[in-house]
Amino acid sequence: MTTEEKAAKIIEDIRGQTGTNPIRMFKALTKNDYINIHGPEHHILDGACLLMAYHNAGGKIDIDEALKKILYEGLRMPGAMCGLWGICGAITSIGAALAIIDGTGPLSADGTWGNHMAFTSSAIGELGKINGPRCCKRDAMIAFKHGIEYVNQHYGVQLEYENQTCEFSSQNQQCIKDRCPFYNN
């Protein structure tokens, strides 16, 4: 499947997800064979899970329009941007979801622009302390942790979060094991 085909499948499948825990949605969708252990499909998947959980929690968004926007934004993000650009696609996807919720753009002066920068800064700071190589699943867990905290503090809805343990290390040839906060030895 092409990245575009995977992205369309993600948007189709996320619509069937219920509940307010974006990590559960993420883990349910990653069981599908069209989601690789690493890859640019996470640039759509992660933000889509946050948007659906936000919508399910009572967040006021047009979910169809929001998913269309995360699909567009996620497909604009290149693969390997973590290593080549210094910014993680999982965190960027969650940042895009927050911008979609708030209607934030490059000229926004209502505080959301800065708030989203603070979100990405805190999440990327945690990744920086762990160091590489990349792991799209670990990076997603960190992005979700910070994203859920952000949503719960800013939007008057509550998303569920629970401490995570990794279910993917056996699939990751570059797993950093004990250096990963989610590693389950």
Secondary structure, DSSP 8 states (H G I E B T S, - for coil): --HHHHHHHHHHHHTT--SS-HHHHHHHHHTSTTS-SSSTTHHHHHHHHHHHHHHHTT--S-HHHHHHHHHHHHHHS-TTHHHHHSS-HHHHHHHHHHHHHHT--TT--SSHHHHHHHHHHHHHHHHHHH--S--HHHHHHHHHHHHHHHHHHHSS----------S-GGG-TT--GGGSTT---
